[in-house]
Each structure stands twice: as structure tokens, then as C-alpha cells.
Amino acid sequence: MKYIFILLAFCSCNAATNRSRTLAVSTQPLDTIKVAPTNVVASPQIFESVFTPAGTQTVKDQTVNVYGITMGNLKISSGYIVACDPGHIDEYGIPFTQRFPTGEFPVQLAVTKLGLDETIAFARIKFNEEPVAKWEFALQEGQVPIPVGGKEIYGYSVDLGVGIFIDKDASIAIDKTNLTNLDDTVYKKMNNNYRNDWRFSMHEFGQHNLAVFSSGFGDGRYATYIGFDAAGKPCRLLTDFAFFPWKEEKL
């Protein structure tokens, strides 16, 4: 039943998607990922395998096309990163305890396509080209490690149908009304990058920026994971928008 719901939701779309139907589809070329992933060994493998120039995955005997794009580079100054619904950044914009590399790093989206409908299945920051050796939950202060793939998850709730990656310094510097007002520039720029039922934008402000993107089917609760390389250094930060039932199918 869960698989049927996923496929029906994919085709029928939620209320937020229906509103976006009135937007003009952008004709600007996407910066698609050019090279397919190699040396994918860490489980769940789908966290890496979907970031590909073009490929397919199977959901309950239904073939879904997948491809990856690069949105742009996120500026990371403090090394501490926030992933949340931007409308709730005041309350839930708590940085992860893991310190990440500083600099500018690509934000990439894994997009799934079934017929004419598309959705963002995963969003990630890629810190280097090293393969992921293990995945762990991204933790906030006070949270303790739990197994990846178990019934319990850590994650953030979405009410606006979008999620963000933003550095801690940037989350302090930004005028929060820019994120809570749906008529603000952040969301207008997303509309300029509207595709087939999904949107994205890199929003620049002062010396900072943020990455904002549609959150899968829309509202829900979504987990964020850290991929560590063989040396134990963080090489990925990934939010899973719960399109693929990888816990059941061991993708």
C-alpha cells in the first residue's frame, strides 16, 4: 500500500504542486551532473547512485528515471550547517553538531521522473570526490546517535513545501522575514527556476547565500544524513525526501 501511495502521489501531486501549475516552466539549461557515481559501497547505496547524468530506479516494479543537477555553490564560513523548512528557521534552524569544511561547495539535487511529473528525491552538499564509507544521522545538540535504517529518525518538518541548506553565520545574518514571507525575493527567484513540479534557487544576500529547493512531494518530515569517507571526514550532507522506500527494498 505504501508503494502505491508513493506512485499515486507522484502522479497526482499535492496542493502546493497544483498551485505551481500556473508557473511558466523555465527554459534555462540545467547544470546536470556529468559523471555517474563510482565505488558506491556504503549502504544505503541509493544515497549516491541517484546522483547520475541519467539512470533508472525501480519502485515496486515501476521504473522511475533519475538524474542529478548542480544548483550552485553554497558558501560555508562557520563550518556549521542548518537544514530546515525556511519558514521555521527561527524555531528549528538549529545547526548540526558536526563541523564541515569551510569554503564553497556544490549543492546537488537528485530528480526523479515518472511520465511528465518530476520530484526532488534527495538534496545534498558535496564536500569532495571521496566515496562515502558510511552514513550517519546528522545530529543537533542533545541528540544521540541512532542506527541508519531503523524505525526512528531525526529530521525536520516541512510546512511550506521547501527546504534549505544554510551556514550558521548566514542563518544569523539573514532577515527572517525574507524566509517567512512567501512573496519575498527568495520564493520569487524559485519561481523563475520552476521545472516540472519542482523549484530551486541560490539566494544571495550580503556575503552569504542559501540553497532553497522543493521538498519532494511537499510537506512532511525528512531526515538528513552525513556521509563520511574512509578517513572519517565528512564528504556529503544529504536530505532524504522520502520518495524511495529504501529501508524496505535495501536500495
GIHU-V410188 format. One record per backbone hydrogen bond with DSSP energy under -1.0 kcal/mol. NH is the residue of the N-H (numbers start at 1). CO is the residue of the C=O. E is the energy in kcal/mol with one decimal. If there is no record, write none. Layout:
<<NH/CO/E> <NH/CO/E>>
//
This chain:
<<5/1/-2.3> <6/2/-2.1> <7/3/-2.2> <8/4/-2.6> <9/5/-2.9> <10/6/-2.1> <11/7/-1.8> <12/8/-3.0> <13/9/-2.4> <18/14/-2.1> <19/15/-1.9> <20/16/-1.5> <22/19/-1.2> <23/20/-2.0> <26/194/-2.9> <32/30/-1.6> <33/68/-2.8> <41/39/-1.1> <47/44/-1.4> <48/45/-1.8> <49/45/-2.5> <50/46/-1.3> <51/48/-1.6> <52/50/-1.8> <55/66/-1.9> <57/64/-2.6> <59/62/-2.9> <62/59/-1.2> <64/57/-3.4> <65/113/-2.1> <66/55/-2.5> <67/111/-2.1> <68/52/-2.5> <69/109/-2.3> <70/31/-2.9> <71/107/-2.9> <74/105/-3.3> <76/103/-3.5> <82/166/-3.2> <88/85/-2.1> <89/86/-1.4> <92/88/-3.5> <93/89/-1.5> <94/92/-2.4> <96/81/-2.4> <97/139/-2.9> <100/79/-3.6> <103/76/-2.7> <105/74/-1.9> <107/72/-2.9> <108/124/-2.8> <109/69/-2.1> <110/122/-2.5> <111/67/-3.3> <112/119/-3.0> <113/65/-2.9> <114/117/-2.8> <117/114/-1.7> <118/196/-1.1> <119/112/-1.9> <121/110/-2.8> <122/110/-1.2> <123/239/-1.9> <124/108/-2.8> <125/237/-2.4> <126/106/-2.3> <127/235/-2.2> <133/228/-3.3> <134/228/-1.5> <136/226/-2.2> <138/224/-2.6> <143/140/-2.3> <150/147/-1.3> <156/222/-2.4> <158/220/-3.0> <163/213/-2.6> <164/84/-1.7> <165/211/-1.8> <166/82/-1.9> <168/80/-3.0> <171/167/-2.4> <172/168/-1.5> <173/169/-1.9> <174/170/-2.2> <178/175/-2.0> <179/176/-1.4> <180/176/-1.5> <181/177/-1.7> <184/181/-2.0> <188/184/-1.9> <189/185/-2.7> <190/186/-1.1> <191/187/-2.0> <192/188/-1.3> <193/190/-1.2> <194/191/-1.3> <195/198/-3.2> <197/195/-1.7> <201/212/-2.2> <203/210/-2.6> <205/208/-2.5> <208/205/-2.5> <210/203/-1.7> <211/165/-2.3> <212/201/-2.6> <213/163/-2.1> <214/199/-2.2> <215/161/-1.9> <216/214/-1.1> <218/215/-2.6> <220/158/-1.1> <222/156/-2.5> <225/238/-3.4> <226/136/-3.4> <227/236/-1.8> <228/134/-2.8> <229/233/-2.7> <232/229/-2.0> <235/227/-3.3> <236/227/-1.5> <237/125/-1.6> <238/225/-2.9> <239/123/-3.2> <240/223/-2.7> <241/121/-2.7> <246/244/-1.9> <249/245/-2.0> <250/246/-1.9>>
//
